[in-house]
Amino acid sequence: MILEKGSIVDASIKEAYTTHCSKRDQDARFTSRGKKPYHGYKAHIGIDHQSKVTHSTEFTPSNVHDSDMFDHLLTGKEQIVIADKGYANKNRKCHLREAGIFCGILDKGYRNRLLNPKQKKKNYNLSQIRSTVERPFAFAKQILHYDRCRYYNLARNRFQFNMVALVYNLRRCMRLIPCPVGG
């Protein structure tokens, strides 16, 4: 099922089961997205570019930056890697290109250097492909009601996230395998 020709990577924040005032969950950490603070964990996934099957997962405290887990989410046999602006790094892009891998990491604008129209168009086109990495997170949230963690430590929450990814893969594989005629 996993063709290993390309990977799409992303991360999502999962809020902790307890509030930030509780001392019960010692592994959860703080982060912010936009201006909103979050207390919890971060779920990282890598999916196959063609089959959309999850091939790698990581689960960390939320203060770990998305790009720190980038190398852990790749299979090492990719020909293409697609990721959002959170993974943008000049050295990473050069390293991928030197290895002969198509770098589909979205370009990031900076305060003194905004994106030009060509970069905006490239980002738009790559975003159409990259959006499929959101499906496992949407499936977990909408179908499995996994919008926040349900345990008090990293190990148990990691196990739960891996089971959610497994359920998504089983469902995805059922759609990929052709049904026999009359079955």
Secondary structure by P-SEA (a helix, b strand, c coil): cccccbbbbbbbbbbccccccccccccbbbbbcccccccbbbbbbbbbcccccccccccccccccccccccccccccccbbbbccccccaaaaaaaaaaccccccbbbbcccccccaaaaaaaaaaaaaacccaaaaaaacccccccccccccaaaaaaaaaaaaaaaaaaaaaaaccccccc
